[in-house]
Structures are given as C-alpha cells and as structure tokens.
Amino acid sequence: MFLEIVIESQPMPTKSNPLPGSAVAEHRRRLRRRGLQRVEVQVRREDAPLVRAVAAALTDAARGAEARALMRGRFAPAPARSLAA
C-alpha cells in the first residue's frame, strides 16, 4: 500500500503581487481596463497632499489635458538634438 501526497504550490500573496482572483487583483484589473496604471511614490509628508492633488487632476476628464500640458512643459525632458544635418 502506497500513500501518495500531492502538494500544490501557490504563490504567497505579497503587498505588490496579490493572489489572482483576490479583491485587490480584480480591482487592479479593472483599473487597467480603464487605462489606469498604479504608481507608488515616496515623498515628504508635506508634499503628499500636492502629489495626491496632481494625481487627481491627471485622472479628471475636465482637468486632465491642462494638467498634462503643464506637467510636460515643466518636467518633460528636452527633446534630444540630432547631430545629423
């Protein structure tokens, strides 16, 4: 008589990698379908409200285009200059 033991390995959930089918994974899937990307940043405590306000403006349909234009104008890298004539 033999005893067969089968151990199925499932990935352990982590804060950034939830189990498939979990509420967090489903929420992130819905965000991706809407074209949104989850971004985590580290900022000073006094800058947190500002970063949240910028994120809210970027996701707002009415203010998004203007906010993007302002941010690109101030923070986007300058276009690379070609040495070709």
Buried (B, 14 or more C-beta within 10 A) or exposed (E): EEEEEEEEEEEEEEEEEBEEEEEEBEEBEEEEEEEEEEEEEEEEEEEEEEBEEBEEBBEEEEEEEEBEEEEEEEEEEEEEEEEEE
